[in-house]
Amino acid sequence: MIKEKKELLFQAKQEFNNQNYDKAKRLFEDLISSDPKNLEALHALGLILSIQKRYSEAIDFFQKSITLSPNYVSANFNLANALVDSGNFNEAVKYFKKSINLMPNNHNFYLNYGNCLFKLQKFKEAIIQFKRSVFIKPNFFDAWLNLGIASQKLNEHSEAIKFFNQAIQISPKFSKTYNFIGVSLNLNREFQKAEASFKKAILLDQNYSEPYINLGILYRQEKKLEDSIKIYQEGLEKINDPISIEIINVNLSNIYLDINNNEFGKDYSLSKRYASNALKLNPKNVRALNNIAVSNLFEMNYKTAAEAFEKTISLDPKYVLAYRNLGVLYNHLGAYEKSEKCIMKTLELEPDNTSKNMMLAETLLHQNKFSKGWEFYEYRWNEDKTKVKPKFFKPSWEPQMGFGKILIWAEQGIGDQLLFGSILPELTDKFEKIFLLADKRLCRILQESQPKIVVMNMSEPITQDFFDYQLSVCSLAKYFRKNISDFKNPTPLLKFPSASYEKNKLLKVGLSWKSKGGLKSHKKSMVLSDLYKVLNIGEIDFFNIQYTDESDEVAYVKDKFGIEVPKPRGLDAFNDLYGLLEFINSCDFIISTSNSNAHLAASLGKITYLLLPKQYGKLWYWDNNVDDRNLWYPSIRRIYQTNEGDWQGAVDTLYHTIMQDFF
């Protein structure tokens, strides 16, 4: 009987060694049926079931082995491995520790224990075990490699690079090591070395996808977009892995978005093509679907874009980027309530991501939701990294501090200084004294218009001994324009004494048709010839008060239509704002697009026909109307495009309005 058992055990081991696992399993089971406490057979069955990924059954056999022999080292170690494979990492730790106590000089025990700790995201503890492994076996490649990977997880990239280099010395032709070291070199901003490492990984294994992907990312970071496209195209020719091909197509889609610089009206067909390729491989790829939506947004296919964003969200209700982009789309369309809802959702999902808080502020302000809007408007300092707050040692004013001597300082352009400056007249009786730092071009007219305020040139240095606290002019609204009722019969900020002026014709009108320097300027601007119908009104003298050089457009109108639009004699409309305001004051009305001249005219209380884009390009304060009266500037008369990007409808409306109002 004993002889038969030995022969059966020998035969079972042979089948196991020959990887005939099913036959070996039957033989070990036959052995156990006659000898239930056979340790070798129980342990071997555990190994076979582990190989077959039947981990719960394997664990049962290893535990039976340990019950019979608690210090059976191999059973303890393989039970720990099976527990790891089944996802029971915490239980595995106990058996790794026991295995190491039973056999403290086995380098594999430390390696596998370190791998288990790594999966528990205990990276520092994993590193300790990997170091013990290489201490026992200094040329142990796997442990050096895992030391590097664990160090990467801790963002200790200099250490990771050292460990990866040790692994390369042991096995210089393993391509994945070069990819790993390239990742750490890139994150360490050693870009040339990172590029060389990724290229080495590709050279060693042209079918290995990761270095193609990572090298493309590196080139994109460095704005080498053509190089990025080239390496991705090379990868698509070599790689057979569908998941990697999907990733590369999405990354190519991103690059073609970059090439167009996210500008409206350009051709985004290549971005859409590669995103579509990714979707053919995986119809639920939300990044690809989001890119198709973004491409349609910039091509101004708004309905298609909205549908794609909505589909993205339906696939992944927590995909923040889709909510953020859909919020941007609705903002461009003027659907501010929907935009607000989307951006608020992004804050719910990512409370620390404030990238669209300024857009949320503007979305709220478009809807006259002032109190909540001003709260988010304070994020304007985060939105524009070029803006730096002045350094004051005096505190920022808050109402509970009282109403002593306050310094109010300008932070943005002429338009914003005038818009928020419209609050100032009602504050002169609240504060003991107001000091105002303003653009030097505005100082004279502000001082003459508001004699109770001390106006100073913001470009000149000041001491801080003459005021108690300070506040940005744009932050005044947070305290004094919290709701519609706070806009109480605003009087014009700027004042000129009334005077009579000679006119050659019945009416004298200043024209300004360009906006410059802002993100939305091209959408707010028109060409002078667009105004031909109005310019052809015979009883009006039109004057060019544009602060930029548009002499080519003026010459074209003269040559084409025989209409002259001269500049006021001797006036520098950019630098001499006092002279410009004096001229505006002499006009019967002003025609302007959304620019600083509209603010100047409206701050004087001059009737201003304001030509505005239909959707993208609108500014929130022009929407602050109640009963068709602008809350900030009551003399503004808004006229919107009827079709986006087409000024003809607005010009027709302007023509009929002028004829009705003055003739």
C-alpha positions in Angstrom: 0.0 0.0 0.0 2.8 2.4 0.9 4.6 1.5 -2.3 1.5 2.3 -4.3 1.1 5.7 -2.6 4.7 6.6 -3.4 4.3 5.6 -7.0 1.0 7.6 -7.3 2.7 10.6 -5.7 5.7 10.3 -8.0 3.4 10.0 -11.0 1.3 13.0 -9.9 4.5 15.2 -9.4 5.7 14.2 -12.9 2.4 15.3 -14.5 2.6 18.6 -12.5 6.1 19.3 -13.6 5.0 18.6 -17.2 2.2 21.1 -16.7 -0.5 18.5 -17.2 -2.4 20.1 -14.4 -5.8 18.4 -14.9 -4.2 14.9 -14.9 -2.0 15.8 -11.9 -5.1 17.1 -10.1 -6.9 13.8 -10.5 -3.9 11.8 -9.3 -3.4 14.0 -6.2 -7.2 13.7 -5.5 -6.9 9.9 -5.8 -4.0 10.0 -3.3 -6.0 12.2 -0.8 -9.0 9.9 -1.0 -6.9 7.1 0.5 -4.6 9.4 2.5 -6.5 12.6 3.6 -3.6 14.0 5.5 -1.0 13.8 2.8 0.7 17.2 3.1 2.4 17.1 -0.3 -0.9 16.2 -2.1 -2.9 18.9 -0.3 -0.3 21.5 -1.0 0.0 20.5 -4.6 -3.7 20.7 -5.1 -3.6 24.2 -3.8 -0.9 25.1 -6.3 -2.8 23.6 -9.2 -6.0 25.4 -8.2 -4.1 28.7 -7.9 -2.7 28.2 -11.4 -6.3 27.6 -12.6 -7.3 30.8 -10.9 -9.7 28.9 -8.6 -8.4 30.8 -5.6 -11.0 30.1 -3.0 -10.6 26.3 -3.5 -6.8 26.8 -3.5 -7.0 28.7 -0.2 -9.0 25.9 1.3 -6.3 23.3 0.5 -3.4 25.5 1.7 -5.3 26.0 5.0 -5.8 22.3 5.4 -2.0 21.9 4.9 -1.3 24.5 7.5 -3.8 22.9 10.0 -1.9 19.7 9.7 1.5 21.4 9.8 1.4 25.0 11.1 5.1 25.7 10.2 4.9 24.3 6.7 6.7 27.2 5.0 5.6 26.7 1.4 2.0 26.3 2.4 2.1 29.6 4.4 3.8 31.4 1.5 1.5 30.1 -1.2 -1.6 30.7 0.9 -0.4 34.4 1.2 0.0 34.5 -2.6 -3.5 33.0 -3.2 -5.0 35.5 -0.8 -3.4 38.3 -2.8 -4.7 36.9 -6.0 -8.2 36.7 -4.6 -7.9 40.4 -3.5 -7.7 39.6 0.3 -4.6 41.7 0.9 -5.0 42.3 4.6 -5.3 38.6 5.4 -2.3 37.9 3.1 -0.1 40.1 5.2 -0.4 37.8 8.2 0.9 34.8 6.2 3.7 36.7 4.5 4.9 37.7 8.0 4.6 34.2 9.2 6.5 32.8 6.1 9.3 35.4 6.7 9.5 34.4 10.4 9.9 30.8 9.4 12.4 31.5 6.6 13.9 35.0 7.1 16.5 34.8 4.2 14.2 34.1 1.3 14.4 37.1 -1.1 11.1 36.1 -2.9 9.2 36.3 0.4 10.1 39.9 0.8 9.4 40.7 -2.8 5.9 39.2 -2.7 5.2 40.8 0.7 6.2 44.1 -0.7 3.9 43.6 -3.7 1.0 42.9 -1.3 1.8 46.1 0.6 2.0 48.0 -2.7 -1.5 46.8 -3.6 -2.6 48.1 -0.2 -1.1 51.5 -1.3 1.3 51.3 1.6 4.2 52.3 -0.6 6.7 53.2 2.1 6.3 49.9 3.8 6.5 48.1 0.4 9.9 49.9 -0.2 11.2 48.5 3.1 10.4 44.9 2.0 11.9 45.4 -1.5 15.1 46.8 0.0 15.3 43.7 2.3 14.9 41.5 -0.8 17.8 43.2 -2.7 19.9 43.1 0.5 19.6 39.3 0.4 20.0 39.1 -3.4 21.7 42.3 -4.7 21.1 41.4 -8.4 17.4 40.7 -8.0 15.9 42.6 -11.0 12.3 42.4 -9.9 12.9 44.0 -6.6 14.9 46.9 -8.0 12.2 47.5 -10.6 9.5 47.5 -7.9 11.5 49.8 -5.8 11.5 52.3 -8.6 7.7 51.9 -9.2 6.9 52.3 -5.5 9.1 55.4 -5.3 7.2 56.8 -8.3 3.9 56.4 -6.4 5.4 58.5 -3.6 6.5 61.2 -6.2 10.1 60.5 -5.2 11.3 60.5 -8.8 15.0 61.1 -8.1 15.0 57.9 -6.0 13.0 56.1 -8.5 15.5 56.9 -11.3 18.3 55.5 -9.1 16.4 52.2 -8.6 15.5 51.9 -12.3 19.1 52.4 -13.2 20.1 49.5 -10.9 17.5 47.4 -12.7 18.9 48.4 -16.1 22.4 47.3 -15.1 21.1 43.9 -14.3 18.8 43.5 -17.3 19.7 46.2 -19.9 17.3 45.0 -22.6 14.0 45.0 -20.7 12.1 47.8 -22.5 9.6 48.5 -19.7 12.3 49.8 -17.4 13.2 52.5 -19.9 9.6 53.5 -20.1 9.3 53.7 -16.3 12.5 55.7 -16.0 11.3 58.0 -18.8 8.1 58.8 -16.8 10.2 59.8 -13.7 12.6 61.8 -15.8 9.7 63.7 -17.4 8.2 64.4 -14.0 11.6 65.6 -12.8 11.6 68.0 -15.8 14.6 66.2 -17.3 12.9 66.3 -20.7 15.8 65.4 -23.0 16.7 62.3 -20.9 13.1 61.3 -20.7 12.8 61.5 -24.5 15.9 59.4 -24.9 14.5 56.8 -22.5 11.2 56.5 -24.2 13.0 56.1 -27.6 15.2 53.4 -26.1 12.1 51.5 -24.9 10.6 51.7 -28.4 13.9 50.6 -29.9 14.0 47.5 -27.7 10.3 46.6 -28.3 8.5 48.3 -31.1 5.2 46.6 -30.2 5.2 48.0 -26.6 2.6 50.8 -26.5 3.4 52.7 -23.3 6.6 54.6 -24.5 4.7 55.7 -27.7 2.0 57.2 -25.5 4.3 58.7 -23.0 6.6 60.2 -25.6 3.6 61.8 -27.4 2.5 63.3 -24.0 6.0 64.6 -23.5 6.1 66.3 -27.0 2.7 67.8 -26.3 3.9 69.3 -23.0 6.8 70.9 -24.9 4.4 72.2 -27.6 6.1 70.0 -30.2 2.7 69.0 -31.6 4.0 67.8 -35.0 6.5 65.5 -33.2 3.7 64.2 -31.0 1.5 63.4 -34.0 4.5 61.7 -35.7 5.2 59.4 -32.8 1.5 58.5 -32.4 1.2 57.7 -36.1 4.3 55.5 -35.7 2.7 53.8 -32.7 -0.6 53.1 -34.6 1.4 51.3 -37.3 3.3 49.1 -34.8 0.8 48.4 -31.9 -1.9 45.7 -32.0 -3.3 46.4 -28.5 -6.9 47.8 -28.9 -6.8 49.7 -25.6 -3.6 51.4 -26.5 -4.8 52.3 -30.0 -7.9 53.8 -28.4 -5.7 55.9 -26.0 -3.5 57.1 -28.9 -6.6 58.1 -31.0 -7.9 60.2 -28.1 -4.5 61.8 -27.6 -4.3 62.7 -31.3 -7.8 64.2 -31.0 -6.5 66.3 -28.1 -3.5 67.5 -30.2 -5.7 68.7 -33.1 -7.7 70.6 -30.5 -4.4 72.2 -29.4 -3.3 73.0 -32.9 -6.5 75.1 -33.4 -5.8 76.8 -30.0 -9.4 76.2 -29.0 -10.5 79.0 -31.3 -14.0 79.4 -32.7 -14.7 79.0 -36.4 -11.7 76.8 -37.3 -11.8 73.3 -38.8 -11.8 70.6 -36.1 -12.5 67.7 -38.4 -9.2 65.9 -37.6 -9.9 66.1 -33.9 -13.3 64.6 -34.5 -11.9 61.9 -36.8 -9.5 60.5 -34.2 -12.1 60.8 -31.4 -14.5 58.8 -33.7 -11.8 56.2 -34.2 -11.5 55.8 -30.4 -15.3 55.5 -30.2 -15.3 52.7 -32.8 -13.1 50.7 -30.4 -15.0 51.7 -27.3 -18.4 53.4 -27.7 -18.3 54.4 -24.0 -15.0 56.4 -24.2 -16.1 59.6 -22.5 -12.9 61.4 -23.3 -13.4 60.8 -27.0 -17.1 61.8 -26.9 -16.2 64.9 -24.9 -13.6 65.8 -27.6 -16.3 65.5 -30.3 -18.5 67.8 -28.3 -15.7 70.3 -27.8 -14.9 70.2 -31.5 -18.5 70.9 -32.4 -18.6 73.7 -29.9 -15.7 75.5 -31.5 -17.1 74.8 -35.0 -20.2 76.5 -33.6 -22.4 73.4 -34.2 -24.0 74.2 -30.8 -26.9 71.7 -30.9 -24.6 68.8 -31.9 -22.1 69.8 -29.2 -24.8 70.0 -26.5 -26.1 66.5 -27.5 -22.6 65.1 -27.3 -21.9 66.6 -23.9 -25.3 65.3 -22.6 -24.4 61.8 -23.9 -21.0 62.0 -22.2 -22.7 62.8 -18.9 -25.2 60.0 -19.4 -22.3 57.5 -19.8 -20.4 58.9 -16.8 -22.5 61.2 -14.5 -19.4 62.1 -12.6 -17.3 63.2 -15.6 -16.5 66.7 -14.5 -15.0 67.9 -17.7 -18.3 67.3 -19.6 -20.3 69.4 -17.1 -17.6 72.1 -17.3 -17.6 72.2 -21.1 -21.4 72.1 -21.3 -21.5 75.0 -18.8 -19.1 76.9 -21.2 -21.4 76.1 -24.1 -24.5 77.3 -22.4 -22.7 80.4 -21.3 -21.8 81.1 -25.0 -25.4 80.5 -26.0 -26.7 82.9 -23.4 -28.5 80.0 -21.6 -27.2 81.3 -18.3 -29.5 79.3 -16.0 -28.4 76.0 -17.6 -24.8 77.2 -17.5 -25.1 77.9 -13.8 -26.5 74.4 -13.2 -23.6 72.7 -15.0 -20.9 74.7 -13.4 -22.4 74.2 -9.9 -22.4 70.5 -10.6 -18.6 70.6 -11.3 -18.1 72.3 -7.9 -20.2 69.5 -6.3 -18.0 66.9 -7.9 -14.7 68.7 -7.5 -15.0 71.4 -4.8 -11.3 72.3 -5.0 -11.4 73.0 -8.8 -12.1 76.7 -9.2 -11.2 76.9 -12.8 -14.7 78.0 -13.9 -15.6 80.0 -10.8 -15.2 83.3 -12.7 -17.4 82.1 -15.5 -19.9 81.0 -12.8 -19.7 84.6 -11.4 -20.5 86.1 -14.8 -23.2 83.5 -15.4 -24.9 84.6 -12.2 -24.4 88.2 -12.9 -26.0 87.9 -16.3 -29.1 86.8 -14.4 -29.0 89.7 -12.0 -28.1 87.2 -9.2 -25.8 89.8 -7.7 -25.2 88.6 -4.1 -24.2 85.1 -5.1 -22.4 86.4 -8.2 -20.1 88.7 -6.3 -19.0 85.8 -4.1 -17.6 84.0 -7.1 -16.4 87.2 -8.7 -13.6 87.4 -6.2 -12.0 84.4 -8.0 -11.0 86.8 -10.8 -7.6 86.9 -9.3 -7.2 83.2 -9.9 -8.5 83.4 -13.4 -5.8 85.7 -14.7 -2.4 84.7 -13.5 -0.9 87.9 -14.9 -2.9 90.0 -12.4 -1.2 90.7 -9.1 -2.9 92.3 -6.2 -1.1 95.4 -4.9 0.7 94.8 -1.6 -0.9 96.8 1.2 -0.3 96.3 4.9 -3.6 98.0 5.6 -6.5 95.6 5.8 -9.2 95.1 3.1 -12.3 97.0 4.1 -15.4 95.2 5.4 -18.5 97.0 6.7 -17.9 96.0 10.3 -14.7 98.0 10.3 -16.6 101.3 10.1 -16.5 104.1 7.6 -13.2 106.0 8.2 -10.6 106.8 5.5 -10.6 104.3 2.7 -8.3 103.9 -0.3 -10.1 102.5 -3.4 -7.8 101.2 -6.1 -8.4 100.4 -9.7 -7.5 96.9 -10.9 -8.8 96.4 -14.4 -9.3 98.4 -17.6 -11.0 101.8 -18.2 -14.4 100.1 -18.6 -14.3 98.3 -15.3 -13.0 101.4 -13.5 -16.0 103.4 -14.8 -18.5 100.6 -14.3 -17.7 99.9 -10.7 -16.8 103.6 -10.1 -20.4 104.4 -10.7 -20.9 103.3 -7.1 -18.6 106.0 -5.8 -20.9 109.0 -5.7 -23.2 107.4 -3.2 -20.3 106.6 -0.9 -18.9 110.1 -0.3 -21.4 110.7 2.5 -20.8 107.3 4.1 -17.0 107.4 4.5 -15.0 110.0 6.4 -12.7 110.3 3.3 -12.3 108.4 0.0 -9.0 108.2 -1.8 -9.1 106.8 -5.3 -6.2 105.3 -7.3 -7.2 105.4 -11.0 -5.8 105.3 -14.5 -3.9 108.5 -15.0 -6.0 109.3 -18.1 -9.1 109.4 -15.9 -7.7 111.3 -13.0 -8.6 114.9 -14.2 -12.2 114.2 -15.2 -12.8 112.1 -12.1 -11.5 114.7 -9.8 -13.6 117.4 -11.5 -16.7 115.2 -11.4 -16.3 114.0 -7.8 -14.7 116.8 -5.9 -15.3 115.1 -2.5 -13.0 112.2 -3.6 -9.2 112.6 -3.7 -8.1 111.1 -7.0 -4.6 109.9 -7.5 -2.6 108.4 -10.4 -2.4 104.6 -9.8 0.9 104.3 -11.6 2.7 106.5 -9.0 3.9 105.1 -5.7 2.1 106.1 -2.5 2.6 105.9 1.3 0.1 104.1 3.4 -0.2 106.5 6.3 -3.2 108.5 5.1 -5.9 105.8 5.0 -7.3 103.1 7.4 -8.2 100.4 5.0 -8.3 99.7 1.2 -10.5 97.9 -1.3 -10.5 97.2 -5.0 -13.0 99.3 -6.9 -14.4 96.0 -8.4 -15.1 94.7 -4.9 -17.3 97.6 -4.0 -20.3 95.9 -5.7 -20.0 93.0 -3.2 -21.2 95.4 -0.5 -23.2 98.0 -2.3 -24.8 96.2 -5.3 -26.2 93.0 -3.6 -29.5 93.2 -5.3 -31.5 95.1 -7.9 -32.9 97.5 -5.3 -29.4 98.7 -4.6 -29.3 100.4 -8.0 -31.2 103.5 -6.8 -31.5 106.2 -9.5 -27.8 106.2 -10.4 -26.5 109.6 -11.5 -23.7 109.8 -14.1 -20.2 109.3 -12.6 -18.6 111.9 -15.0 -19.8 115.5 -15.5 -18.9 118.2 -18.0 -20.5 121.6 -17.9 -23.1 121.9 -20.6 -22.0 123.9 -23.7 -23.2 124.6 -27.1 -21.3 123.4 -30.1 -21.4 124.3 -33.8 -22.7 121.5 -36.1 -22.6 121.4 -39.8 -25.7 119.1 -39.9 -28.7 118.4 -37.8 -26.9 115.8 -35.6 -23.4 115.2 -34.5 -22.5 111.5 -33.6 -19.3 109.8 -32.4 -18.6 106.3 -33.8 -16.6 103.5 -32.2 -16.8 100.0 -33.7 -13.8 98.0 -32.5 -12.9 96.2 -29.3 -9.2 95.3 -28.8 -7.2 93.2 -26.4 -9.8 91.0 -24.8 -10.6 87.3 -25.2 -14.0 88.1 -26.8 -12.9 91.2 -28.7 -13.2 89.7 -32.2 -16.9 88.8 -31.5 -17.6 92.3 -30.2 -16.1 94.1 -33.1 -17.4 95.0 -36.6 -15.9 96.7 -39.7 -16.9 100.3 -40.4 -18.5 99.4 -43.8 -21.0 97.2 -41.9 -22.6 100.6 -40.8 -23.1 101.8 -44.3 -26.9 102.1 -44.0 -26.5 104.3 -40.9 -23.6 106.3 -42.3 -25.7 107.1 -45.3 -28.2 109.1 -43.2 -27.6 112.6 -44.7 -28.4 114.8 -41.7 -25.7 113.3 -39.4 -22.1 114.3 -39.1 -20.2 111.1 -38.0 -16.9 111.3 -36.3 -14.3 108.5 -35.7 -13.6 108.3 -32.0 -12.1 104.8 -32.2 -9.0 104.5 -30.0 -7.2 102.1 -32.4 -5.9 102.9 -35.8 -8.6 101.9 -38.3 -7.5 104.3 -41.1 -7.7 101.5 -43.7 -11.4 100.9 -42.9 -12.1 104.7 -42.9 -10.4 105.1 -46.3 -12.3 102.1 -47.7 -15.7 103.7 -46.7 -14.6 107.0 -48.3 -13.5 105.3 -51.5 -16.4 102.9 -51.8 -19.3 105.1 -50.6 -18.0 108.6 -50.7 -18.6 109.0 -47.0 -16.1 110.6 -44.7 -15.8 109.7 -41.0 -13.0 112.0 -39.8 -11.4 112.0 -36.4 -12.0 115.0 -34.2 -9.3 117.5 -35.0 -6.2 117.1 -32.8 -7.7 114.4 -30.6 -5.7 111.4 -29.4 -8.6 109.1 -28.5 -6.4 106.7 -26.6 -4.3 108.9 -24.4 -6.4 112.1 -24.1 -9.5 110.7 -22.4 -10.4 114.2 -21.1 -10.4 115.5 -24.6 -12.3 112.5 -25.8 -15.0 112.9 -23.1 -15.3 116.6 -23.9 -16.0 115.6 -27.5 -18.4 112.9 -26.6 -20.2 115.4 -24.4 -20.6 117.6 -27.5 -22.3 114.8 -29.5 -26.0 114.2 -29.7 -25.5 110.5 -29.2 -22.8 107.8 -29.6 -22.8 104.6 -31.6 -20.4 102.0 -30.2 -19.7 98.3 -29.9 -18.9 96.9 -26.4 -15.6 98.7 -25.6 -14.2 101.4 -23.3 -15.8 104.2 -25.4 -19.3 102.8 -24.6 -18.4 103.1 -20.9 -17.1 106.6 -21.3 -20.2 107.8 -23.1 -22.5 106.1 -20.7 -20.6 107.4 -17.6 -21.5 110.9 -18.9 -25.1 109.9 -19.3 -24.9 110.3 -23.0 -27.4 108.3 -25.1 -25.3 105.4 -26.5 -26.6 102.9 -29.0 -24.7 99.8 -28.1 -24.2 97.2 -30.7 -23.8 93.7 -29.2 -23.2 90.2 -30.4 -26.1 87.7 -30.2 -24.4 85.1 -28.1 -20.7 84.6 -27.4 -19.0 87.9 -26.7 -21.8 89.4 -24.5 -20.6 90.9 -21.2 -22.7 90.3 -18.1 -23.2 94.0 -17.2 -25.0 94.8 -20.5 -27.6 92.2 -19.4 -28.3 93.9 -16.1 -31.5 95.4 -17.4 -34.8 96.0 -15.7 -37.7 97.2 -17.8 -35.3 97.7 -20.7 -33.1 100.0 -18.6 -29.6 99.2 -17.8 -29.0 99.2 -14.0 -25.4 100.6 -14.4 -25.9 103.0 -17.3 -29.5 104.1 -17.9 -28.5 106.0 -21.1 -27.4 102.7 -22.8 -29.7 101.5 -25.6 -28.9 97.9 -26.4 -29.2 96.5 -30.0 -28.3 92.8 -30.5 -27.3 90.9 -33.6 -30.3 88.8 -34.9 -27.9 86.1 -36.3 -24.7 85.3 -34.6 -21.7 86.9 -36.3 -23.9 88.9 -38.7 -24.2 92.6 -37.9 -26.7 93.4 -40.7 -29.8 92.8 -38.5 -28.4 95.0 -35.7 -27.5 97.8 -38.2 -31.1 97.7 -39.6 -32.5 98.0 -36.2 -30.1 100.8 -35.3 -31.1 102.7 -38.5 -34.8 102.4 -37.8 -34.3 103.4 -34.1 -32.3 106.5 -35.1 -34.9 107.5 -37.6 -37.7 107.1 -35.1 -35.9 108.9 -32.3 -34.5 111.9 -34.2 -36.3 112.3 -37.4 
